[in-house]
Amino acid sequence: MVIKEASFVISNSDYTKCPNDGKAEYAFIGRSNVGKSSLINMLTGNKKLAKTSGKPGKTQLINHFIINNEWYLVDLPGYGYAKVSKSARANWEKFIVDYLTKSEQLMNLFVLLDSRLEPQKIDVEFMNWCGEKGIPFSMVFTKIDKLSSTALQKNLAKYKKEMLKYWDALPPVFTTSSESAFGKEKVLNYIDNINDSLKEVLPKN
């Protein structure tokens, strides 16, 4: 897939106000500072599409971007960032949960994981929650350019071992680098394949 056009549509904290035009949505989420905005900008080829910041917690709303006028890329707030008030965090969690569990257009949730780290409890718990709620998701390891190939394989193996304690099989796994654009083609092709499969089951006008 080639992204020819990517533009911002709407930000809000109410899933009922999200676009409701039947276009497929692909959401991105992860712990704060996992490199989500950089990954989104890399995938779309637009360095200014999602706001990047060295300060965790920059994204605080559900952000919709229309891609090639065909599908939506959804930038969700990060989780696990402690330096916000409990009430603010509870509010974030509620609208994120509402969106993830009630959006009928969400086709896949890309859960971003820092490849430099061993399995984090909060990430594993979140993915297990997605499984319990029947939310289709993929694992996307970020920042693979920041560690050696040996260290990467070691951390991936640890994640696989941890996930298989709870799962019979792993969901799709992607390794990415926003610096080198590694993994871009595989992630976009994955989205493209889902979109193609949707066209086959949707009624023709």
Secondary structure by P-SEA (a helix, b strand, c coil): ccccbbbbcccccccccccccccbbbbbbcccccaaaaaaaaaacccccccccccccccccbbbbbccccbbbbbbbbcccccccaaaaaaaaaaaaaaaaccccccbbbbbbcccccccaaaaaaaaaaaaabbbbbbbbcccccccaaaaaaaaaaaaaaaaaccccccbbbbbbcccccaaaaaaaaaaaaaaaaaaacccc
